[in-house]
Amino acid sequence: MDIVGQLQEGMTRFSAQESRVAAFILQNLSFTASASIDELAVRAGVSAATITRFARSVGCEDIRDLRKQITNILAADGAGKAG
């Protein structure tokens, strides 16, 4: 399952803060793919530490890994639409 599927599926088990982060990411994939941890935290309304914990809770090594997975999904979607 890709990271978007994990976020969607996790909405039922995430804590309130994690749900806030997941909802923000799902609604802002492009922004998330290029945002710094501080930018993401401010926009999602949580702390940078929450972003780090969230990334690990969905199986990513860190926020860079989370951004990489989102970037890969966006690239794949773009390739699918172009073809």
C-alpha positions, -999 to 999 in steps of 0.1 A, spaced: 0 0 0 14 34 -9 17 63 16 -16 79 6 -34 47 12 -17 43 46 -28 79 55 -64 73 44 -65 40 62 -49 53 94 -74 81 99 -95 57 121 -65 49 144 -45 81 145 -44 103 175 -61 137 171 -27 154 163 -18 126 138 -52 129 122 -47 166 118 -14 160 101 -27 132 79 -57 153 67 -35 182 59 -11 161 39 -39 144 20 -53 177 10 -19 193 2 2 166 -14 22 189 -36 30 213 -8 40 185 15 63 171 -11 85 202 -10 78 217 24 103 219 52 94 203 85 88 237 100 66 249 71 46 217 73 42 219 111 30 256 109 5 249 81 -8 217 98 -11 235 131 12 211 150 48 210 163 78 199 142 82 170 167 47 159 159 55 158 122 86 137 129 66 113 151 39 111 125 63 102 97 77 74 118 42 62 128 34 56 91 65 36 85 88 63 72 124 68 84 118 106 88 101 135 71 125 133 41 114 97 35 77 108 38 83 136 13 101 112 -11 72 87 -10 47 115 -18 69 129 -46 70 94 -61 32 92 -60 28 126 -76 53 117 -103 35 84 -110 2 102 -112 16 127 -136 31 100 -158 -2 82 -158 -21 113 -168 4 122 -195 2 87 -211 
